[in-house]
Amino acid sequence: MADTLIVLPTYNEIDNLEIIVGRIRQAVPQADILIVDDSSPDGTGELAKTLSLGDPGITVLHRLTKDGLGGAYRAGFALASERGYSYVVEIDADGSHDPGSLPEMIALAKAGADLVIGSRWVPGGEVRNWPWLRQLISRSGNVYSRAVLGSKIRDLTSGFRVIRTSTLNSTRLASISSQGYCFQVELAWRLEQAGAIVAEHPIVFVERTLGRSKMHSGIVLEALWRVTLWGIAQKIPRRE
């Protein structure tokens, strides 16, 4: 049995799904893949089912409603735990994360890291084809989050990660209610707070060329609001 489960959340990614699955298969052929589709109206779920019929290492989880990135990953984490996988991977379905980085990232996890983040903002990391405003929002958001939360992680918002399943099992995932951009911040920060060993591996992030981005201003505002509240809560003395 494979020791790594790659969780691939999808919503309207019919143009990208088969491509990213093929790239994952080339990079880490021994890993299993879980496609979590939120009832995509464009047929992504049906394509996922077709891909699974030709590959016993692919499982599809069809969710009845569009329930957000955080919910998709929590469902994937639960399945990874139930089936005894040692490591679980987060990766976007739009092709912006290069699966070619996975062998090195998984090796870092097997060497002792609890959380390995594919980082754009460490030496060697790079972003391609992003407009300057998008880069500014990402960089500023990470700087603000690190400062407010007291985190040492350079790329808190990265959605490309390898996580030790036993570390997730010891974390109160049910208490993480954030979605999207903010889910990644909260999960990494909670793991860091709990004493997880965190490693950041430089990656080249390439903006999607097919399909539409799910990022919007509401996700960014949610992140700023929640991060600010968490930072304030940290400074309030607890009653004994």
N, C-alpha and C positions, 0 to 999 in steps of 0.2 A: 504493500500500500504506500502511496505517496505520503510524505511527511509535511507537504506544503499545500495549502488551499489558496488559490487566487480568487478573490471576490471582485466581481466585475458588475457594478450597478449600471443599469441601462434605463434610459427613457428617450425614445425617439432617436436611436442611434443605428438605424438600419443601414446607413451608408458606411459606418465605421466598424460595426461589430465583427464581421467576418475577417476584416483586415487585422484588427487588434488581436483576435483569437489566434490567427495564424502567426503573428509576431510573437505572441506569448509561447506558443507551441515550439517555435524555433529556439527561443531563448532558454526556456526551462521545460523541456519535453516531459520530464518526470512528474511535474506538478499537476494537480487537479485544478479544474476551473469551475467556479460557481457563478453563473450569470443570474443576477437578481433583477428581474424586469418589472417595472411598475405599470403594467397594462398599457404599454406604449401603443398609441393609436396608429402608428406608422407601420406596424408589422414586425417590430424588433423582437417581440416575444415569440412569434411564429418562426422567425429565422433562428433564434436561439434554440428552439426545440429541434429544428432540422439539423443544426450543427451537433447537437447532443446525440442524435440518432447515429451519427457517423463517428462519434468519438466517445468511448465509454468513460473517459476522464472528465467529461463535461456534464454538469448537473444544472438544471434550470429551476429557479424558484420564481413562479409567477405570483406577483402580489396583485390584489384586486383593485387597489387604488394607488394614486401617486402620493406616496407617503414620505418622500424626502430621502436624501443621501444618508443621513444618520440612521434612519430606520432600516434602510437596505443593508448598511454595514453591521448593525446590531444583529439582524437576521443571519447574515453571513458568519459573524463571530459565533453565534449560538450553534450553527450547523458544524463549524470547524471544531468546536469543543465536543459536541455530541459524537462526532465521528473519529475523534482522537488525533486530529492533525496537530503537529507540534508548532507549526508556523502558519500565519494567515497574512495575506498580502492585500493591500488596498492599491487599486490602480484605476485611473479614469478610462472610460471606454472610447474617448474621442481621439486617441492616438497621441495626445500631448506628452504622455510619459513613455519613454523608450524601454520596453521590456528587456532590452539588452543589458540594462543596469542590474537586473534582478539577480543573476548569479553572484555578483559581488555583494549585493545587499543581503541576500540570504546567507552568504558566508559570514558576514559580520554578525548576524543573529546567531548563527551556530557557534561563533567564537565567544559568545557571551552577552551580546546586546539584547535587551528586552524589546527595544523599539529602534528600528533603523528607518531614518527619514531620508527620502530622496530630496536633497536640498538644492534650491536654486540660488540661495544667498550665502553659501560658503565658498571659499576659494576653489576654483575649478567649476563651480556651478554657472549656469548660463540660461538666459531666456531669449528665445528667437521669435520674431514676428509679432511681438506685442507692441501696441502703441505706447507712447511714453506715459500717458495718463494711467493706463492699466499697470505698468511697472511701478509708477509712483504710488498707486493705491496699495499694491502688494507690499512694497518695501516699507511704506509708512505704517501700514497695518501691523506688520511684523515687529517693527521697532516699538510702536505704541504698546502692543500686547506684551512684549518682553519686559518693557519698563513697568507697566501696571501690575503684571502678574509676578514679576521677579523671576522670570524664566531665563534659562541660558540657551534655549533652543533658537537657532537662527531663522528657521523656516517653519513656524508653527502652523501655517495654513497649507502646507504641502499635502496633497492627496495621494502621494506615492510613498508607501510604507510597507515594511515587514515587521510584524509584531509576534512575539512569542505568545502562544495561546495560553500557557499557564499564567502569564502575567495578566492577560485579559480576564481570566477566570477569577483572579484575586482582586479585580477592580469592580466597583459597583456601577456597571454599565447602565443599569436602569435609571440611575440618577443623572445620566447625561441626556439632556432633553434637546440640545441644540441640533440644528440641521445645517447641511451644506458647509459653507466656508467656516462657520463657527463651530460645527461639530469637530472638525479637524483640530482647531485651536483647543477646544475643551478636552478632547481625548488625550492629546499629547501632554497638555498641562497637568491633567489628573494623574497620568502615569508618572510624569516627572515628580510630582508632589509625593507620590506613593513610594518613591525611591527607585524607580526603574532606571536601568542603565540605558542611556540614549546615545545613539551614534547618528551622525549626519553624513551622508554620502553624496558628493557632488553629482548633479545630473544636468543634462541639457533639456530644458522644457521648450517644446515647440508648440505654438498655438495651432489649434485644430484648423484643418483645411476643408473639412466636410461637415455639414450639419450646423446647428446653431448652438452657441454657448448658453449654459444654464445660469451663468452669473448675471446678477442684476443688483441694482442699488439697494433693494430691500435686504438682501443677504449681507451686504457690507454693513449696513446700518444695524442689523441684528447683532453682528459680531462686535461692533464698537460698543453697543449698549450692554451686551452681556459681559464683555471683558471689563468694562468700567465697573459694573456691579460686583463682579468677582473680586476685582482689586479693592473696592471699598470694603467688601465683606472680610477680606483678609486682615484689614487694619482695625476691625472692631474686636475689642478684647472679648474672649469667651468667658462666660460665667462658669466658675468651678462648681 
